[in-house]
Amino acid sequence: MARNLFGTDGVRGLVGEKLTADLAMKLGRAATEQAGGAGTRVLVIRDTRESGEMLESALAAGITAAGGEALLGGVLPTPAAPLLIAQYGFDLGVVVSASHNPFQDNGIKFFGGDGLKLTDAAEEEIERRLDGGFGVELEIGRVRELHGTQEDYLRALEERFKGLDLSSTNLLLDCAHGSTHRVGPEIFRRLGASVSVIGNQPDGRNINDGVGSTHIEALATAVVAGGHDLGFSFDGDGDRVLAADRNGGVVDGDELIALAALHLRALGRLNADGVVVTVMTNYGFHTAMQAAKIEVATADVGDRYVLAELRERGWTLGGEQSGHIIDMGFVPSGDGIASALLTLEALAGADLAERSAMEKLPQQLVNVKVADKSRALDAVASAAAEENDSLSGQGRVLVRASGTEELVRVMVEAPDAAQCEQICRRLVDVVEAAS
């Protein structure tokens, strides 16, 4: 049976249309049954969207209808889920969030008792159980608030980065009006940094609205205006991060991973001297890692695929250009706050503006809204192949469909920025014409 509801990162969509309270209740019941039924202990956390409380309540109803115990952890970054699962021995975790999407969307993603996102097979089994009945269990479950979860997460970060002294660091954080708006500033202050914050006034509807890692220009501008040493920008659920240096230069996931790889290798903490990235990763990253004698493996786009490759190889570090960075030495999930702290640990007081971990090849990425992703991909396939051949191995063309949105992503890398932009424009025109 193929998955119909689940995408690359759980079930996600417009609240009231694809994602309803009824569906959330069914998912809660089905997932609890799949995880063991009566007695199953399920953690539920969420981001700051106005629909989060409704979906949290519906999930809890489904969990208890299956005889499970729903433990509500409140507003927390996604990576807190695997940490809390490990700490308390929960059987299942649920995160209610649509990550970087606008507030009208929301999502439901599950973590197993091992702290890992559920496998495709487990998600298929949940879908198979969705149409089952809501019979009365001999033992009805309970709903409880789980207190102290923010402190649990902060304590884990403090333990991991306990030797990091940020007392001479003046930084700016953009919390995207999302789930990092409390814990993000707090951990940096506890480690001694002087912290200013934007995007820390969530009202249920302003998550990711002109702020956060999908609007990195807000951070870049504010870092320069405020005279900060650097800044970090998280997304709505806190599992990714981008940075800006003191000059407003944007530092993407590729550069942050390169910094981390060199740092962890120097400490002897980069298992097998290898790192996992995706097909979107800049070619300059591969060149830098080759020079440093660090092996690179490439996975499909999506942090679940990066994680699968890391586990298969037994490696420590991996991530995506978008800022999903996984350090298995801390948690088996992208963690924006931990990744920002790892960046500062790697810099060891050096200026981010003077970074030299890699030299990026000029790259252009355009997201094109389409009505039919398959039709658009078919229409552009021939043109993309011709443009790729024209680069003669000195660059590349990648056209792919988004796994979570109705978008086709056109990415071009070329030795010259103007050439890169021209090729990308021609391909975007083809995609738009097919829509």
C-alpha positions in Angstrom: 0.0 0.0 0.0 1.4 3.4 -1.0 1.3 6.4 1.3 -1.4 8.9 0.3 -1.5 11.3 3.2 2.1 11.3 4.4 4.6 13.3 2.5 8.4 13.7 3.1 7.7 15.3 6.6 4.5 13.9 8.0 0.9 15.0 7.0 0.8 18.7 6.1 -1.7 21.0 4.5 -4.2 23.8 4.8 -6.1 23.6 8.1 -9.8 23.0 7.5 -9.3 21.5 4.1 -6.6 18.7 4.0 -5.8 18.9 7.8 -8.9 18.8 9.9 -9.7 18.0 13.6 -11.4 14.8 12.4 -8.3 13.7 10.6 -6.1 14.6 13.5 -8.2 12.5 15.8 -8.1 9.6 13.5 -4.3 9.9 13.1 -3.9 10.0 16.9 -6.0 6.8 17.3 -4.3 5.0 14.4 -0.8 5.9 15.4 -1.5 4.8 19.0 -2.9 1.5 17.9 0.1 1.0 15.6 2.5 1.7 18.5 0.8 -0.8 20.9 -2.7 0.5 21.8 -3.8 0.6 25.4 -1.0 1.9 27.7 1.0 3.6 25.0 2.5 6.8 26.2 2.5 9.6 23.6 4.2 12.9 23.7 2.5 15.8 21.9 4.3 19.1 21.3 3.5 22.0 18.9 4.5 25.3 17.4 2.7 28.6 17.8 0.1 28.4 15.1 -3.5 29.3 16.1 -4.6 25.9 14.9 -2.1 24.1 17.1 -4.3 23.8 20.1 -7.2 22.4 18.1 -5.1 19.8 16.5 -3.4 19.0 19.8 -6.8 18.4 21.4 -8.0 16.3 18.5 -4.8 14.2 18.6 -5.2 13.7 22.4 -8.8 12.5 21.8 -7.7 9.9 19.3 -4.8 8.8 21.5 -7.1 8.3 24.5 -9.7 6.6 22.4 -7.1 4.0 21.6 -6.3 3.6 25.3 -3.1 5.6 25.2 -1.9 8.3 27.5 -1.4 11.7 25.8 1.3 13.9 27.5 1.1 17.5 26.3 4.5 19.2 26.3 3.3 22.5 25.0 5.2 24.8 22.6 8.7 23.4 21.8 11.1 23.0 18.9 10.7 19.8 16.9 14.1 18.4 18.0 12.8 18.4 21.6 10.6 15.5 20.7 13.4 12.9 20.3 15.2 14.3 23.4 12.1 14.0 25.6 11.2 10.5 24.2 14.6 9.3 25.2 14.5 11.0 28.6 11.0 9.7 29.6 10.9 6.5 27.7 7.8 7.5 25.7 6.5 5.0 23.1 5.6 7.7 20.5 6.0 11.4 19.8 3.8 13.7 17.8 4.8 17.2 16.6 2.1 19.6 15.4 3.8 22.0 13.0 4.1 23.0 9.4 7.7 24.1 9.9 8.4 27.1 7.5 4.9 27.2 5.9 2.5 30.1 6.6 0.1 30.0 9.5 -2.8 28.7 7.5 -1.0 25.4 7.1 -0.2 22.9 9.8 1.2 19.4 10.0 1.4 16.3 12.1 4.6 14.3 12.2 5.4 11.2 14.3 8.5 10.0 16.1 8.9 6.4 17.3 10.0 5.2 20.7 13.6 5.2 19.3 13.4 9.0 18.7 13.4 8.6 15.0 10.8 9.7 12.5 8.5 6.8 11.6 9.5 4.6 8.6 7.5 4.6 5.4 6.1 1.2 6.4 4.9 2.5 9.8 3.2 5.5 8.1 1.5 3.1 5.6 0.2 1.1 8.5 -1.2 4.2 10.2 -3.0 5.1 6.9 -4.4 1.6 6.7 -5.9 2.0 10.2 -7.4 5.4 9.6 -10.9 4.1 8.7 -11.2 1.9 11.7 -13.9 2.5 14.2 -13.8 4.4 17.5 -15.1 1.6 19.7 -15.0 2.0 23.5 -11.8 0.6 24.9 -11.9 -1.4 28.1 -9.4 1.1 29.3 -9.8 4.7 28.2 -6.6 6.6 28.1 -5.8 9.9 29.9 -4.6 13.4 28.9 -1.9 15.0 31.1 0.2 18.1 30.9 3.9 17.4 30.9 5.5 20.2 33.0 9.1 21.3 32.7 9.7 20.4 29.1 11.3 23.7 28.2 13.8 23.3 31.0 14.5 19.7 30.0 15.4 20.8 26.5 17.5 23.7 27.8 19.3 21.4 30.2 20.2 19.1 27.3 21.6 22.0 25.3 23.6 23.2 28.4 25.1 19.8 28.9 26.2 19.4 25.3 27.7 22.9 25.1 28.8 23.4 28.7 32.3 24.4 27.7 31.1 27.2 25.3 31.8 30.7 26.6 29.8 33.3 24.7 30.5 36.2 27.0 32.2 38.2 24.3 29.6 37.5 21.6 26.9 40.1 20.6 24.4 38.2 18.5 20.9 38.6 17.0 18.3 35.9 16.9 15.3 35.7 14.6 12.8 33.2 16.1 10.2 33.4 13.3 7.5 34.0 15.9 7.7 30.2 16.3 8.6 27.5 18.7 12.1 28.8 19.5 10.9 32.2 20.8 11.5 31.3 24.4 14.1 28.6 24.5 16.3 30.2 21.8 17.2 33.4 23.5 17.4 31.7 26.9 20.1 29.2 26.0 22.4 31.8 24.4 22.0 34.1 27.4 22.8 31.2 29.8 26.0 30.7 27.9 26.9 34.3 28.4 26.0 36.0 25.1 24.6 39.4 24.7 21.3 38.6 22.8 18.9 40.7 20.9 15.8 39.1 19.4 13.3 39.7 16.5 10.4 37.4 15.6 9.7 36.6 19.3 6.1 37.9 19.6 3.9 35.0 18.3 0.2 35.8 17.9 -0.9 32.6 16.2 -0.9 34.1 12.7 2.5 35.7 12.3 4.7 32.6 12.3 7.2 32.8 9.4 5.5 36.1 8.2 8.4 38.1 6.9 10.8 36.6 9.4 12.6 33.4 10.0 15.0 31.4 7.8 12.7 31.7 4.7 13.1 35.4 5.0 16.7 35.6 5.9 17.0 39.2 4.6 15.2 40.4 7.8 18.0 39.0 9.9 20.8 40.2 7.6 19.5 43.7 7.6 19.0 43.8 11.3 22.5 42.4 12.1 24.1 45.3 10.2 21.8 47.9 11.6 22.3 46.8 15.2 26.1 46.3 14.9 25.9 42.7 16.0 28.8 40.2 15.5 26.5 37.8 13.7 22.9 36.4 13.8 21.0 33.2 13.5 17.5 32.8 11.9 15.3 29.8 12.8 12.2 28.5 11.1 8.8 28.0 12.7 9.4 24.7 14.3 13.1 25.3 15.1 14.6 22.4 13.2 16.6 24.5 10.8 18.9 27.6 10.9 20.6 30.1 8.6 23.1 32.7 9.7 24.2 36.2 8.8 27.7 37.7 9.4 28.4 41.2 10.7 28.3 42.5 7.1 24.9 41.0 6.4 26.4 38.2 4.3 24.0 35.2 4.4 25.5 31.9 5.5 23.5 28.9 4.4 23.4 25.3 5.5 26.2 24.2 3.2 28.6 26.6 4.8 27.5 25.8 8.3 27.9 22.1 7.7 31.4 22.7 6.2 32.4 24.6 9.4 30.9 21.9 11.6 32.6 19.1 9.6 36.1 20.6 9.9 35.5 21.3 13.6 34.2 17.9 14.5 36.9 16.2 12.5 39.6 18.2 14.4 38.0 17.0 17.7 37.9 13.4 16.5 34.1 13.4 16.7 33.4 13.0 13.0 32.8 9.3 12.7 34.7 7.8 9.8 35.5 11.3 8.6 32.3 11.4 6.6 29.4 13.8 6.1 26.0 13.4 4.4 24.5 16.2 2.3 21.8 16.3 -0.5 21.6 16.8 -4.2 21.0 20.5 -3.6 24.3 21.0 -1.9 26.7 23.5 -3.6 29.5 21.9 -5.6 31.9 24.1 -3.7 31.1 22.0 -0.6 32.3 18.8 -2.3 35.5 20.5 -3.5 36.3 21.7 0.1 35.6 18.4 1.7 37.7 16.6 -0.9 40.6 18.9 -0.1 40.1 18.2 3.6 39.9 14.4 2.9 36.4 14.2 4.3 34.2 11.7 2.5 30.8 13.0 1.2 27.7 10.9 0.7 24.7 12.4 -1.2 21.1 11.7 -0.2 17.7 12.8 -1.6 16.3 16.1 -0.4 14.7 15.8 3.0 16.2 15.4 6.5 14.7 12.0 6.9 16.8 10.8 3.9 19.9 12.5 5.3 19.2 10.7 8.7 18.7 7.4 7.0 22.1 7.7 5.2 23.8 8.7 8.4 22.4 5.7 10.3 23.3 3.3 7.5 26.9 4.5 7.4 27.2 5.1 11.2 28.3 8.7 10.6 27.8 11.7 12.8 27.0 14.8 10.7 24.7 15.6 7.8 22.3 18.2 6.6 20.8 20.4 3.9 21.5 23.7 2.3 18.2 24.9 3.8 19.7 24.7 7.3 18.5 21.3 8.5 21.7 20.1 10.2 21.8 16.8 12.1 24.5 16.1 14.7 23.9 12.6 15.8 26.1 13.3 18.8 23.3 15.4 20.2 19.9 14.4 18.7 18.8 12.4 15.6 17.0 15.4 14.1 17.6 18.7 12.6 18.0 21.2 15.5 18.4 24.9 14.6 19.5 26.0 18.1 22.0 23.2 18.6 23.4 23.9 15.1 23.8 27.6 15.8 25.7 26.7 19.0 27.8 24.2 17.1 28.7 27.0 14.6 29.8 29.2 17.5 31.8 26.3 19.0 33.5 25.8 15.6 34.3 29.5 15.3 35.9 29.6 18.7 35.7 33.4 18.8 36.6 33.9 15.2 34.7 36.3 12.9 32.0 34.5 10.8 32.6 37.1 8.1 36.1 35.8 7.7 35.0 32.1 7.3 37.0 30.0 4.9 35.5 26.5 5.2 34.4 26.4 1.6 34.1 28.6 -1.5 30.6 28.5 -3.1 30.0 28.1 -6.8 27.5 30.8 -8.0 24.1 29.2 -7.5 20.5 30.3 -8.4 17.4 28.6 -7.0 13.9 29.6 -8.0 10.7 28.0 -6.6 8.0 28.0 -9.3 4.3 27.6 -8.2 2.6 25.1 -10.5 -0.7 23.4 -10.8 0.6 20.0 -11.8 4.2 19.1 -10.7 4.4 16.0 -13.0 3.4 17.9 -16.1 5.8 20.8 -15.4 8.7 18.3 -14.8 8.0 16.5 -18.1 7.9 19.8 -20.0 11.2 21.0 -18.7 13.2 17.7 -18.7 14.6 18.1 -22.2 15.6 21.8 -21.8 17.2 21.0 -18.4 19.3 18.2 -19.9 20.5 20.5 -22.7 21.4 23.3 -20.3 23.3 20.8 -18.1 25.3 19.5 -21.1 26.2 23.1 -22.0 28.0 23.5 -18.7 30.5 20.8 -19.7 31.0 19.6 -16.1 31.8 23.0 -14.7 28.4 23.4 -13.2 25.0 21.6 -13.0 21.3 21.9 -13.4 18.8 20.3 -11.0 15.0 20.5 -11.5 12.9 18.8 -8.9 9.4 18.9 -7.3 8.9 20.0 -3.7 7.8 17.2 -1.4 5.6 19.4 0.7 4.3 22.2 -1.6 3.0 22.7 -5.1 6.3 23.9 -6.3 9.0 23.0 -8.8 12.5 24.0 -7.7 14.9 25.1 -10.5 18.5 25.2 -9.3 21.5 26.1 -11.5 25.2 26.3 -10.6 27.7 27.8 -13.0 31.2 29.3 -12.9 29.8 32.8 -13.7 26.9 34.4 -11.8 25.4 36.0 -14.9 25.5 32.7 -16.8 23.9 31.0 -13.8 21.0 33.5 -13.8 20.5 33.3 -17.5 20.2 29.5 -17.6 17.9 29.6 -14.6 15.6 32.2 -16.1 15.3 30.1 -19.3 14.3 27.0 -17.4 11.9 28.9 -15.1 10.2 30.3 -18.3 9.6 26.7 -19.5 8.2 25.6 -16.2 5.9 28.6 -16.0 4.7 28.1 -19.6 3.7 24.5 -18.7 1.7 25.6 -15.7 
